[in-house]
Amino acid sequence: MNLIDMHCDTICELLSEKTPGQDLKKNNLKVDIEKLKKGGSAAQFFACFVAMDEFLGKSRYEQAYEYVRRMAAYLKKQIWIYSDDIAFAGKGADLEENRKKGKLSAFLTLEEGGVIHGDLDRVKGLYDMGIRLITLTWNYENCIGYPNSRDLKDMGKGLKPFGFSVIDEMNRLGMIVDVSHLSEGGFWDVVSHSKTPPVASHSNARELRDHPRNLSDRQIRALAEKGGVAGLNFYQNFLGESGSCRIDEMVGHVRHMYRIGGEDFVAVGTDFDGFSGAKEMEISDIGEMPLLSEALKKSGFTWRQIEKIWYGNAKRMIDTVL
């Protein structure tokens, strides 16, 4: 069984000072080539994550944009070094060709649309870097819109006028619009405005865990009706109250999103290497993903249904949008 994971923060972590001498082939993080192979992966979405508050001064947005370029270049160099194992993918045909050659596929994404900073040409620039999905906001207001919030007034704020232009340009280029981290008002603007199906690349069900980063049942239905998908997030605070990354809680979110959104809706977006602090991780890295597929099977899912969650639903999005 092949897996497509729609979100990890491994590239940012590899470029940090916390991982000297490590690379994409083998590291002490949650995702590397060896673990991807062990877990039966077909494709990994690698996020270029930008924390805008780490960049200071008048040139902070230029610094952030160049940092994205640096992360993209780093991944491409790693792919070149380990070209026997992994290859870049920018569309569905690339994924299929890489699978035939026995190679993993690497998709590039951006987490924090604020680096665009009101310059629509930067969307094309990001596309030219190889980025095929943009998570519109992270945890701060930016030129596109507003992030999720426990403040209902802020949560209700929609896209800014420039945000609609970004959606139009992404639709034109063939880039996936990601509503994870976005305010609820922004979510509804995207669903109503985007000509292509958006995704929530790493979000769970709010009905099971009342967190503004998770999707309400109404959002799940709307995203599913639009043809979009949501990727199961492993972050303990989005799963339950245990403080651990428990498989039974993951299964619960999958079952709920499946029941509300249907069999074409649920995908995987682990958020590996993007969080810490769990008391326990029953799936400690991407190599242990078969533990979850087995748990889903025991809970009543068929292998056909699991294959759609693991691969088919994300692949449909790739084929539809890119």
Secondary structure, 3 states (H helix, E strand, C coil): CCEEEEEECHHHHHCCCCCCCCCCCCCCCCCCHHHHHHCCEEEEEEEEECCHHHCCCCCHHHHHHHHHHHHHHHHHHHHHHCCCCEEECCCHHHHHHHHHCCCEEEEEEEECHHHHCCCCHHHHHHHHHCEEEEECCCCCCCCCCCECCCCHHHHCCCCCHHHHHHHHHHHHHCCEEECCCECHHHHHHHHHHCCCCCEECCCCECCCCCCCCCECHHHHHHHHHCCCEEEECCCHHHHCCCCCECHHHHHHHHHHHHHHHCCCCEEECCCECCCCCCCCECCCCHHHCHHHHHHHHHCCCCHHHHHHHHHHHHHHHHHHHC
